[in-house]
């Protein structure tokens, strides 16, 4: 599995647009690459499958927090093995996903999840992996949860704040708190 300090893999994936564009078949689809948004941090998070019970709880929360990530110069990419068409049908079928503001990427060939090393050995789907990638494509944070355990988007935002603080940040540090100074 890729870890902190590794280069995030190059990718070129079909995607369902976020927002209203993703609900209109004329504007819904595009290709997203690792070169897109190159001046911004990237939050790339994976979920196992569309039309599941647990995944929307995380996806919706990341969607609600998208303005907080954008305020910090970070874009969000959500990724699963489902096609961009399946993503669209899921958004249309599940009311809480309709206004999702970020693109849903289709890793249907398992190329990105394989390159990241996050495929579950038994199920063949991505684990609940989260990567924070800086503007140089270096992984600065990674966390991976079991398929049965949802992640904490607020903690991902806290870690992004700490990484961008450029200093030593103690346990439970929050944006605006004092940082540690080396002696």
C-alpha positions as a Markdown table, in Angstrom:
| # | Residue | x | y | z |
|---|---|---|---|---|
| 1 | Unk | 0.0 | 0.0 | 0.0 |
| 2 | Unk | 1.2 | 3.5 | -0.8 |
| 3 | Unk | 2.1 | 5.6 | 2.2 |
| 4 | Unk | 3.2 | 9.0 | 3.3 |
| 5 | Unk | 6.0 | 10.4 | 1.2 |
| 6 | Unk | 5.1 | 8.2 | -1.9 |
| 7 | Unk | 4.0 | 9.9 | -5.1 |
| 8 | Unk | 0.3 | 9.5 | -5.7 |
| 9 | Unk | -0.2 | 7.5 | -9.0 |
| 10 | Unk | -1.0 | 9.1 | -12.3 |
| 11 | Unk | -4.5 | 8.4 | -13.4 |
| 12 | Unk | -7.0 | 9.2 | -16.1 |
| 13 | Unk | -10.6 | 8.2 | -15.2 |
| 14 | Unk | -14.1 | 8.8 | -16.4 |
| 15 | Unk | -16.1 | 10.8 | -13.8 |
| 16 | Unk | -19.5 | 12.0 | -13.0 |
| 17 | Unk | -19.5 | 15.7 | -12.4 |
| 18 | Unk | -20.5 | 17.1 | -9.1 |
| 19 | Unk | -23.4 | 19.4 | -8.5 |
| 20 | Unk | -26.2 | 20.0 | -11.0 |
| 21 | Unk | -24.0 | 19.3 | -14.0 |
| 22 | Unk | -23.8 | 15.6 | -12.8 |
| 23 | Unk | -27.6 | 15.3 | -13.1 |
| 24 | Unk | -27.8 | 16.4 | -16.7 |
| 25 | Unk | -26.8 | 13.8 | -19.3 |
| 26 | Unk | -25.5 | 16.6 | -21.5 |
| 27 | Unk | -23.0 | 17.9 | -19.0 |
| 28 | Unk | -22.6 | 15.0 | -16.6 |
| 29 | Unk | -19.5 | 13.3 | -17.7 |
| 30 | Unk | -15.8 | 14.2 | -18.1 |
| 31 | Unk | -12.4 | 12.7 | -17.8 |
| 32 | Unk | -10.4 | 13.5 | -14.6 |
| 33 | Unk | -6.6 | 13.2 | -14.5 |
| 34 | Unk | -4.0 | 13.6 | -11.8 |
| 35 | Unk | -2.9 | 16.7 | -13.7 |
| 36 | Unk | -6.2 | 18.4 | -13.1 |
| 37 | Unk | -6.2 | 21.0 | -10.2 |
| 38 | Unk | -2.4 | 20.8 | -10.1 |
| 39 | Unk | -2.2 | 23.9 | -7.9 |
| 40 | Unk | -4.5 | 22.5 | -5.2 |
| 41 | Unk | -4.2 | 19.8 | -2.6 |
| 42 | Unk | -6.3 | 16.7 | -3.4 |
| 43 | Unk | -8.4 | 14.7 | -1.0 |
| 44 | Unk | -8.9 | 11.4 | -2.8 |
| 45 | Unk | -11.2 | 8.9 | -1.0 |
| 46 | Unk | -12.3 | 5.5 | -2.0 |
| 47 | Unk | -15.5 | 3.6 | -1.2 |
| 48 | Unk | -16.2 | -0.1 | -2.0 |
| 49 | Unk | -19.4 | 0.1 | -4.1 |
| 50 | Unk | -22.3 | 2.3 | -5.0 |
| 51 | Unk | -25.8 | 1.5 | -3.8 |
| 52 | Unk | -24.5 | 0.4 | -0.4 |
| 53 | Unk | -25.7 | 1.3 | 3.1 |
| 54 | Unk | -22.5 | 2.7 | 4.8 |
| 55 | Unk | -20.9 | 4.6 | 1.9 |
| 56 | Unk | -23.5 | 7.5 | 1.6 |
| 57 | Unk | -22.9 | 8.4 | 5.3 |
| 58 | Unk | -19.3 | 9.3 | 4.4 |
| 59 | Unk | -19.9 | 10.7 | 0.9 |
| 60 | Unk | -22.6 | 13.0 | 2.1 |
| 61 | Unk | -20.5 | 14.3 | 4.9 |
| 62 | Unk | -17.5 | 15.0 | 2.6 |
| 63 | Unk | -20.0 | 16.8 | 0.3 |
| 64 | Unk | -21.3 | 19.0 | 3.2 |
| 65 | Unk | -17.7 | 19.8 | 4.1 |
| 66 | Unk | -16.5 | 20.5 | 0.5 |
| 67 | Unk | -16.6 | 24.3 | 1.1 |
| 68 | Unk | -14.3 | 23.8 | 4.1 |
| 69 | Unk | -11.8 | 21.8 | 2.0 |
| 70 | Unk | -12.0 | 24.4 | -0.9 |
| 71 | Unk | -11.3 | 27.2 | 1.6 |
| 72 | Unk | -8.0 | 25.4 | 2.3 |
| 73 | Unk | -7.2 | 25.0 | -1.4 |
| 74 | Unk | -8.2 | 21.3 | -1.6 |
| 75 | Unk | -10.3 | 19.6 | -4.2 |
| 76 | Unk | -12.2 | 16.4 | -3.4 |
| 77 | Unk | -12.3 | 13.3 | -5.7 |
| 78 | Unk | -14.5 | 10.3 | -4.6 |
| 79 | Unk | -13.6 | 7.0 | -6.2 |
| 80 | Unk | -15.2 | 3.6 | -6.5 |
| 81 | Unk | -15.1 | 0.7 | -9.0 |
| 82 | Unk | -18.5 | 1.6 | -10.3 |
| 83 | Unk | -19.0 | 3.2 | -13.8 |
| 84 | Unk | -19.8 | 6.9 | -14.1 |
| 85 | Unk | -23.3 | 5.8 | -15.3 |
| 86 | Unk | -23.8 | 3.8 | -12.1 |
| 87 | Unk | -22.7 | 6.9 | -10.1 |
| 88 | Unk | -25.3 | 9.0 | -11.9 |
| 89 | Unk | -28.1 | 6.4 | -11.2 |
| 90 | Unk | -27.1 | 6.2 | -7.6 |
| 91 | Unk | -27.2 | 10.0 | -7.2 |
| 92 | Unk | -30.6 | 10.1 | -8.9 |
| 93 | Unk | -31.9 | 7.3 | -6.7 |
| 94 | Unk | -30.6 | 8.5 | -3.4 |
| 95 | Unk | -31.9 | 12.0 | -2.5 |
| 96 | Unk | -29.0 | 12.9 | -0.1 |
| 97 | Unk | -26.5 | 12.4 | -3.0 |
| 98 | Unk | -28.3 | 14.6 | -5.5 |
| 99 | Unk | -26.4 | 17.8 | -4.6 |
| 100 | Unk | -23.0 | 16.1 | -4.2 |
| 101 | Unk | -20.6 | 18.9 | -5.1 |
| 102 | Unk | -17.5 | 16.9 | -6.1 |
| 103 | Unk | -16.8 | 14.4 | -9.0 |
| 104 | Unk | -17.3 | 10.7 | -8.6 |
| 105 | Unk | -14.5 | 8.9 | -10.4 |
| 106 | Unk | -14.9 | 5.5 | -12.0 |
| 107 | Unk | -12.0 | 3.1 | -11.4 |
| 108 | Unk | -13.8 | 0.3 | -13.2 |
| 109 | Unk | -10.6 | -1.4 | -14.3 |
| 110 | Unk | -9.2 | -1.2 | -10.7 |
| 111 | Unk | -6.1 | 0.6 | -12.0 |
| 112 | Unk | -6.0 | 3.4 | -9.4 |
| 113 | Unk | -7.0 | 1.3 | -6.5 |
| 114 | Unk | -4.5 | -1.4 | -7.5 |
| 115 | Unk | -1.7 | 1.2 | -7.9 |
| 116 | Unk | -2.6 | 2.5 | -4.4 |
| 117 | Unk | -2.6 | -1.0 | -3.0 |
| 118 | Unk | -5.9 | -0.7 | -1.3 |
| 119 | Unk | -8.0 | -3.5 | -2.9 |
| 120 | Unk | -9.5 | -5.9 | -0.3 |
| 121 | Unk | -8.0 | -9.3 | -0.9 |
| 122 | Unk | -11.3 | -11.1 | -0.3 |
| 123 | Unk | -13.9 | -8.8 | -1.8 |
| 124 | Unk | -11.8 | -7.3 | -4.7 |
| 125 | Unk | -13.2 | -3.8 | -3.9 |
| 126 | Unk | -11.3 | -0.8 | -2.5 |
| 127 | Unk | -11.0 | -0.5 | 1.2 |
| 128 | Unk | -12.2 | 2.8 | 2.7 |
| 129 | Unk | -8.9 | 4.6 | 1.9 |
| 130 | Unk | -8.3 | 8.3 | 2.2 |
| 131 | Unk | -5.3 | 10.2 | 0.8 |
| 132 | Unk | -4.3 | 13.8 | 1.2 |
| 133 | Unk | -2.0 | 14.7 | -1.7 |
| 134 | Unk | -0.1 | 18.0 | -1.9 |
| 135 | Unk | 0.5 | 20.1 | -4.9 |
| 136 | Unk | 3.6 | 18.2 | -5.8 |
| 137 | Unk | 1.6 | 14.9 | -5.9 |
| 138 | Unk | 3.2 | 13.7 | -2.7 |
| 139 | Unk | 1.0 | 11.7 | -0.3 |
| 140 | Unk | 1.0 | 13.6 | 3.0 |
| 141 | Unk | -1.6 | 11.6 | 4.8 |
| 142 | Unk | -3.2 | 8.2 | 4.3 |
| 143 | Unk | -5.7 | 6.3 | 6.4 |
| 144 | Unk | -7.5 | 3.0 | 5.6 |
| 145 | Unk | -10.5 | 1.6 | 7.3 |
| 146 | Unk | -12.1 | -1.9 | 7.2 |
| 147 | Unk | -15.0 | -2.2 | 4.9 |
| 148 | Unk | -17.4 | -2.2 | 7.8 |
| 149 | Unk | -16.1 | 1.0 | 9.4 |
| 150 | Unk | -16.8 | 4.5 | 8.2 |
| 151 | Unk | -14.2 | 7.2 | 8.3 |
| 152 | Unk | -14.3 | 10.6 | 10.0 |
| 153 | Unk | -14.2 | 13.5 | 7.4 |
| 154 | Unk | -13.8 | 16.1 | 10.2 |
| 155 | Unk | -10.5 | 14.3 | 11.2 |
| 156 | Unk | -9.4 | 14.5 | 7.6 |
| 157 | Unk | -10.0 | 18.2 | 7.6 |
| 158 | Unk | -8.1 | 18.6 | 10.9 |
| 159 | Unk | -5.1 | 16.7 | 9.4 |
| 160 | Unk | -5.1 | 18.9 | 6.3 |
| 161 | Unk | -5.1 | 22.0 | 8.6 |
| 162 | Unk | -2.2 | 20.5 | 10.5 |
| 163 | Unk | -0.2 | 19.7 | 7.4 |
| 164 | Unk | -0.8 | 23.2 | 6.0 |
| 165 | Unk | 0.3 | 24.8 | 9.4 |
| 166 | Unk | 3.9 | 24.0 | 8.5 |
| 167 | Unk | 4.8 | 23.3 | 12.1 |
| 168 | Unk | 4.7 | 20.6 | 14.8 |
| 169 | Unk | 1.0 | 20.1 | 15.7 |
| 170 | Unk | 0.4 | 18.2 | 18.9 |
| 171 | Unk | -2.3 | 15.6 | 19.6 |
| 172 | Unk | -5.8 | 16.9 | 19.1 |
| 173 | Unk | -4.5 | 20.1 | 17.6 |
| 174 | Unk | -7.1 | 22.3 | 15.9 |
| 175 | Unk | -6.7 | 25.1 | 13.4 |
| 176 | Unk | -5.9 | 28.3 | 15.4 |
| 177 | Unk | -4.3 | 26.4 | 18.3 |
| 178 | Unk | -0.7 | 27.0 | 19.2 |
| 179 | Unk | 1.9 | 24.8 | 17.5 |
| 180 | Unk | 4.9 | 23.4 | 19.1 |
| 181 | Unk | 8.3 | 25.0 | 18.6 |
| 182 | Unk | 11.5 | 22.8 | 18.6 |
| 183 | Unk | 13.8 | 23.6 | 21.5 |
